[in-house]
Amino acid sequence: MRLITDIKENKGLIEASIKKYGHGAEHNYWNLRYLDGKKTKSAFFSYEDGSGIMCIMNGKSMEMLPGILAPEKNNLGVLKGFLDYALFKESMEKVFVVLPAGYKEAISRVKRYKVPKYQRTFYLPVYNLKKWDNSMPGKKWKKLRNLFNKLHSHHKVLFTPCRDIDRGDLRKIVGDWKKKRGSTEGLWQPQFYDNIIENNFKGLENARSLVVDGIPCTISGGWRIPHSNNYYSALGLSNYKFEGVGEVSTIYELNLLRRKEYSYVNFGQSDKPLLDFKKKFYPEKIEAEVLFSASKSV
């Protein structure tokens, strides 16, 4: 096993691991690449058989990206190997793990790890695109239908490929979104969005912006989840300039994904307030992951 910190040089190795074992929404090489920043370093923990864990390093701490690249029966062993390497070989003070709650219970029982009780829960709404009806009929969809119709009745609305939009306008959306969401310190890895724009959305599919009266207002996009016909919507940013732009952009995104014949779309990690927004589109199921930390047991 080894820790790879030059992910550009080892792109082929990481992509081979994803091709062999990829199954999760975050399993995309460019996802890992775009997390590289001034204070963070993207890395890949690799086993000889191609198993691995995508992660980011920040000083004396490390955080794994959700999903272990390994046969399911080996997941716990790969996770323990990752923790041992990070804590005892790399001398990390703390490692943050993002996985279903059962893994925390298993790791908590290992005496060489200290696992605090505190955890943060993320919710991942998943939508059945075969059931998505772009006419949004009936009382159930009335509020969304009214938002969609109101925006179109008062404004010129386009759903435009991001590559056709000036990067300065896209940067402004990100800047406005960051201000609305709070300081950059309160956002998880804000450089992710900047890196995507600077690299012209390389590695992403269906990158679009809702343009209202000539003003780009949103950014959406994502990628196909490995070994599936499902899609991960990795981007969902809005500048909130017009009422309903976030909802209308999501409607357009669902329409696009339905036309491209994906089976399901995962709208990604959400805390409770963000989940409330995503529930407007009636997910078929809501999965959950917990973020917890592990350190050396004293």
C-alpha positions in Angstrom: 0.0 0.0 0.0 1.1 3.6 -0.6 -0.1 7.1 -0.5 0.0 8.9 -3.9 0.2 12.7 -3.7 1.0 13.4 -7.3 -2.4 12.7 -8.8 -1.6 14.3 -12.1 1.3 11.9 -12.7 -0.8 9.0 -11.5 -4.0 9.8 -13.4 -4.0 6.4 -15.2 -3.6 4.4 -12.0 -6.5 6.3 -10.2 -8.8 6.0 -13.3 -7.9 2.2 -13.5 -9.0 1.8 -9.8 -12.3 3.7 -10.5 -12.9 1.6 -13.7 -12.3 -1.6 -11.7 -14.1 -0.8 -8.4 -16.0 2.5 -8.9 -19.5 2.5 -7.6 -20.1 5.7 -5.7 -21.2 9.2 -6.6 -17.8 10.7 -5.8 -15.8 8.2 -7.8 -14.5 10.5 -10.6 -10.9 11.4 -11.1 -11.7 15.0 -11.9 -13.7 15.3 -8.7 -10.5 14.5 -6.8 -8.4 16.7 -9.1 -10.6 19.8 -8.5 -10.3 19.5 -4.7 -6.6 20.5 -4.9 -6.1 23.9 -3.4 -3.7 26.3 -1.7 -4.4 24.7 1.7 -5.4 21.2 0.6 -3.6 18.4 -1.3 -5.6 15.8 -3.2 -4.2 12.3 -2.7 -5.0 8.6 -3.4 -4.4 5.7 -1.0 -3.6 2.7 -3.2 -3.3 -1.0 -2.8 -1.5 -3.3 -5.2 -4.8 -4.9 -6.3 -6.2 -1.6 -7.5 -8.3 -1.0 -4.3 -8.0 2.5 -2.8 -9.5 5.5 -1.2 -9.7 9.0 -2.6 -8.7 11.7 0.0 -7.5 15.2 0.6 -4.8 16.3 3.0 -4.9 19.5 5.0 -2.0 20.0 7.3 -2.0 17.3 9.9 -5.5 16.1 9.0 -6.9 14.0 6.2 -10.4 13.4 4.9 -11.6 10.6 2.7 -14.0 11.1 -0.1 -17.2 9.0 0.3 -17.0 5.5 -1.1 -14.2 2.8 -0.8 -12.8 1.6 -4.1 -12.8 -2.2 -3.3 -15.0 -5.3 -3.4 -17.6 -4.7 -0.7 -16.4 -7.6 1.4 -13.0 -5.9 1.7 -14.2 -2.4 2.5 -13.6 -2.5 6.3 -10.1 -3.9 5.8 -9.2 -1.3 3.3 -10.6 1.4 5.6 -8.5 0.2 8.5 -5.4 0.1 6.3 -6.1 3.7 5.3 -6.5 4.8 8.9 -3.4 2.9 10.0 -1.3 4.4 7.2 -2.6 8.0 7.8 -2.4 7.9 11.6 0.7 5.8 12.3 2.9 6.2 9.2 1.9 9.7 8.0 1.4 10.8 11.6 -1.8 12.6 10.9 -3.5 14.0 14.0 -7.0 13.3 12.7 -8.7 11.5 9.9 -12.2 12.3 8.8 -14.3 9.5 7.4 -17.5 9.8 5.4 -19.4 6.5 5.1 -22.7 4.9 6.2 -23.1 4.8 10.0 -22.2 1.1 10.3 -18.6 1.8 9.5 -18.3 4.2 12.5 -19.6 1.5 14.8 -17.1 -1.0 13.4 -14.1 1.4 13.7 -15.2 2.5 17.2 -14.6 -1.1 18.4 -11.0 -1.1 17.3 -8.9 -0.2 20.3 -6.1 1.6 18.5 -8.5 4.3 17.2 -10.2 7.0 19.2 -13.6 7.9 17.7 -15.6 10.7 19.3 -19.3 10.3 19.6 -19.9 13.5 17.6 -20.9 13.0 14.0 -22.5 15.0 11.2 -25.1 13.4 9.1 -25.5 14.1 5.4 -28.6 13.2 3.4 -28.4 12.2 -0.3 -31.8 12.4 -2.1 -32.1 10.0 -5.1 -34.7 10.6 -7.9 -36.2 8.0 -10.3 -35.9 9.7 -13.7 -38.3 7.2 -15.3 -41.0 8.7 -13.1 -40.1 12.3 -13.8 -42.8 14.1 -15.8 -41.7 17.4 -17.2 -45.3 18.7 -17.3 -45.4 18.5 -13.5 -49.1 17.7 -13.4 -51.6 17.9 -10.6 -51.7 19.5 -7.1 -48.5 17.9 -6.0 -46.4 19.9 -8.4 -48.5 23.1 -8.3 -45.9 25.3 -6.5 -43.1 24.3 -8.7 -45.2 24.6 -11.8 -46.2 28.1 -10.8 -42.6 29.2 -10.2 -41.6 27.8 -13.6 -44.4 29.6 -15.4 -44.0 32.8 -13.5 -40.3 33.1 -14.3 -40.9 32.4 -18.0 -43.9 34.8 -18.2 -41.8 37.7 -17.0 -38.3 36.9 -18.4 -36.4 35.4 -21.2 -35.1 32.1 -19.9 -32.4 29.9 -21.5 -30.6 26.8 -20.2 -27.2 27.2 -21.8 -24.0 25.1 -21.8 -21.5 26.5 -19.4 -18.7 26.3 -22.0 -20.7 28.9 -24.1 -20.7 31.4 -21.2 -17.9 33.9 -20.3 -15.8 32.6 -17.4 -16.0 35.9 -15.7 -19.8 35.6 -15.5 -19.5 32.0 -14.1 -17.0 33.2 -11.5 -19.5 35.9 -10.5 -22.1 33.2 -9.9 -19.7 31.3 -7.7 -18.8 34.6 -5.8 -22.4 35.5 -5.2 -23.2 32.0 -4.1 -20.3 32.0 -1.6 -21.4 35.3 -0.1 -25.0 34.0 0.2 -23.9 30.8 1.8 -21.5 32.6 4.3 -17.7 33.1 4.4 -15.5 30.7 2.4 -14.4 29.2 5.7 -17.9 28.0 6.2 -18.0 26.2 2.8 -16.5 22.7 2.2 -13.5 23.1 -0.2 -14.7 26.2 -2.1 -11.7 26.0 -4.5 -13.5 23.0 -6.1 -15.9 25.3 -8.0 -13.1 27.7 -9.1 -11.0 24.9 -10.4 -13.9 23.5 -12.4 -14.4 26.9 -14.2 -10.7 27.4 -14.8 -10.5 24.0 -16.4 -13.6 24.7 -18.6 -15.6 21.9 -16.9 -13.3 19.1 -18.1 -14.5 15.7 -16.8 -18.0 16.9 -16.2 -21.1 16.2 -18.2 -24.3 18.3 -18.8 -22.7 21.5 -17.4 -25.4 24.2 -17.8 -26.4 27.6 -16.6 -29.9 29.1 -16.4 -29.6 32.5 -18.1 -32.4 35.0 -17.3 -32.6 38.1 -19.4 -29.0 37.6 -20.5 -27.7 37.1 -16.9 -26.2 33.7 -16.1 -27.7 32.7 -12.7 -26.9 29.1 -12.0 -24.4 26.4 -12.5 -25.3 22.7 -12.7 -23.4 19.6 -13.9 -22.0 16.3 -12.8 -21.1 12.8 -14.2 -22.3 9.3 -14.7 -21.8 7.1 -11.6 -19.4 4.2 -12.5 -20.9 0.8 -13.3 -24.4 2.2 -13.5 -26.8 4.1 -15.6 -27.2 6.7 -12.8 -26.0 10.3 -12.6 -24.4 12.4 -9.9 -25.4 16.1 -9.9 -22.2 17.5 -8.4 -22.9 21.2 -9.0 -26.0 23.2 -7.9 -25.1 26.9 -7.5 -27.3 29.9 -7.8 -26.9 33.7 -7.5 -30.5 34.1 -6.2 -31.1 37.1 -8.5 -34.6 36.1 -9.5 -37.3 34.3 -7.7 -37.3 30.6 -8.4 -34.0 30.4 -10.4 -32.8 27.4 -8.3 -36.0 25.5 -8.7 -36.3 26.2 -12.4 -32.7 25.3 -13.1 -33.3 22.0 -11.3 -36.4 21.3 -13.4 -34.4 21.9 -16.6 -31.6 19.6 -15.3 -34.1 16.8 -14.6 -35.6 17.3 -18.1 -32.2 17.0 -19.6 -31.2 13.9 -17.7 -34.6 12.3 -18.5 -34.0 12.9 -22.2 -30.5 11.4 -21.9 -32.1 8.3 -20.5 -30.3 8.1 -17.1 -32.2 5.9 -14.7 -31.6 7.7 -11.4 -29.9 11.0 -10.3 -28.3 11.5 -6.9 -28.4 15.2 -5.8 -25.6 14.8 -3.4 -24.8 15.5 0.2 -27.2 17.8 2.0 -27.7 19.1 5.5 -31.3 19.5 6.7 -31.9 23.0 5.2 -30.6 22.0 1.8 -32.5 18.7 1.9 -35.7 20.7 2.4 -35.1 22.4 -0.9 -34.3 19.1 -2.7 -37.5 17.5 -1.2 -39.5 19.8 -3.4 -38.7 17.4 -6.3 -39.9 14.3 -4.4 -37.0 11.9 -4.2 -37.7 8.2 -4.4 -35.4 7.6 -1.5 -33.0 9.5 0.8 -29.7 7.8 1.6 -27.5 8.9 4.6 -23.8 9.1 5.4 -22.1 10.2 8.5 -18.9 12.3 8.9 -16.8 11.3 11.9 -13.2 11.6 12.9 -10.6 9.0 14.1 -7.3 9.6 15.8 -4.7 7.5 17.6 -6.0 6.0 20.9 -4.0 7.5 23.7 
